[in-house]
């Protein structure tokens, strides 16, 4: 796709006009537009996706604009209820775009499957037996895997010894599995379960857990960007660097800092039917890998005084399989995003996380987070007070003008509207 992600005035359009723009760009069908309009999920389909269904829970689906990553433009679908996230990401991407856009990369889609072995007489002897049987284990692990036909499969077997646990010494066998363009959880779990009986026979121990790890540190994505000091202002650049320095050393700040990163990543992951909980767990574990919880991003000034930022985190995302294929809106979101491979998708997600972090830090370093955020929050307050249609914007504007964004005041204004 060569179309630009700069959609000037997109936020000013009505919903139907935005849908028309997407239809023109992606040749969306009437059914796809209907899915965008009604949430895309029938009660019947919902009942087949999860258990004990009683209804359908919807989230607003928005489009973040202005993203240019590795020289290519992307429109970013984001499913999220929090105001200001889509706007902040779009504005940050616009700042980065004027300085050359994001550069991003991602490792191969390698996942780790774990097989826990306990009740061993000699953990070191058991470890040597597993290492000696490496090729046989790989062949067995791939015997029931659907990944092999797509060029994936088990790439290595590693063994970790845990000598001092409260249930005694144990071995953890790691399968390193290339899941290609899938999230890969089901395939990795199948491989772990397939080799478990053989591992027991080989070691004389007892297998307990047979499951993937969500700390996917073999599947790391990275992104970098630059924003000129002219676009931000020198004081804002200095303040962003100072704020980032705090997140580097203080876990209290780092937690909020990283929550902003994940605001962006999660919204795209949810929109595309991927597992946002797995990505959250992996990201936060990665942030604490040094022994202290730290920021996932780094911001500094270059020799010219411009702001330069980078991010690194594990991202487990797929463009095939599971809910990605089953949910109509997930399919539409991926069509809009137009990523072809899982590593490309991971690089996009890392760029979105970096943009979201920049948007939050810029607001904190300049006018403060509340000015822009509360203006958008005022609309939610107006809706909570019972406003509908044109009343929502009118009451929200009044709340912002009065700088008194409260439910009580919104109800007062609604009574006189």
KADAMO-V662802 format. One record per backbone hydrogen bond with DSSP energy under -0.5 kcal/mol. CO is the residue of the C=O (numbers start at 1). NH is the residue of the N-H. If there is no record, write none. Layout:
co,nh
CO,NH
CO,NH
//
This chain:
co,nh
5,7
5,66
6,8
7,10
9,12
9,13
10,13
14,18
15,19
16,20
17,21
18,22
19,23
20,24
21,25
22,26
23,27
29,33
30,34
31,35
32,36
33,37
34,38
35,39
40,42
40,328
42,46
43,47
44,48
45,48
45,49
46,49
46,50
56,58
60,62
60,80
62,78
64,76
67,74
68,102
69,72
72,69
74,67
75,77
76,64
78,62
78,80
82,85
84,88
85,89
86,90
87,91
88,92
89,93
90,94
91,95
92,96
93,97
94,98
96,99
96,101
97,100
102,70
103,224
105,222
108,110
109,111
109,179
111,113
111,177
112,213
113,175
114,211
115,173
116,208
117,171
118,206
122,126
123,127
124,128
125,129
126,130
127,131
128,132
129,133
131,134
133,137
134,138
135,139
136,140
137,141
138,142
140,143
142,145
147,150
147,152
148,151
153,178
156,176
158,174
160,162
160,172
161,163
162,170
163,165
165,168
170,162
171,117
171,173
172,160
172,174
173,115
173,175
174,158
174,176
175,113
175,177
176,155
176,156
177,111
177,179
178,153
179,182
181,319
181,320
184,188
185,189
186,190
187,191
188,192
189,193
190,194
191,195
192,196
193,197
195,199
196,200
197,201
198,202
199,203
200,204
206,118
209,116
211,114
214,216
215,217
216,219
218,110
219,315
220,107
221,313
222,105
223,311
224,103
225,309
227,307
228,232
229,233
233,237
234,238
235,239
236,240
237,241
238,242
239,243
240,244
241,245
242,246
243,247
244,248
245,249
246,249
246,250
247,295
249,251
250,254
251,255
252,256
253,257
254,258
255,259
256,260
257,261
258,262
259,263
260,264
261,264
261,265
262,266
263,267
264,268
265,269
266,270
267,79
267,271
268,272
269,274
270,273
274,276
275,279
276,280
277,281
278,282
279,283
280,284
281,285
282,286
283,287
284,288
285,288
286,289
287,294
288,291
296,312
298,310
300,308
302,305
306,302
307,227
308,300
309,225
310,298
311,223
313,221
315,317
320,183
321,324
322,325
322,326
323,327
326,328
327,331
328,332
329,333
330,334
331,335
332,336
333,337
334,338
334,339
336,75
341,345
342,346
343,347
344,348
345,349
346,350
347,351
348,352
349,353
350,354
351,355
352,356
353,357
354,358
355,359
356,360
357,361
358,362
359,363
360,364
361,365
362,366
363,368
368,372
369,373
370,374
371,375
372,376
373,377
374,378
376,379
376,380
377,381
378,382
379,383
380,384
381,385
382,387
383,386
388,391
389,392
389,393
390,394
391,395
392,396
393,397
394,398
395,399
396,400
397,401
398,402
399,403
399,404
400,403
404,406
406,410
407,411
408,412
409,413
410,414
411,415
412,416
413,417
414,417
//
